[in-house]
Amino acid sequence: MGCGRTLLCIILPPLAVMDKGCGSIVLISLLTLAGWVPGVIGALVINNRAK
């Protein structure tokens, strides 16, 4: 994961997981609505997961 993707995870978590699938977008959107920090952590975890 590059610096640009990391910054995107911090600034706009749902946008950072846009290419990971619909379930990821919904999950991160809900986490971000619950609080900004859980959304950021979830986006970082999803983007760091190796496929």
C-alpha angles and dihedrals in degrees: 000000000000132000092259093055091047092053090047089052090054098043103036112009098182092052091051093060096044093115095047098075141270096286092055092050092051093046095049092044091054092046090049091050089051090051139326096243096056089049092052093047092048092049091050092049094048093047093048094051111110118227 
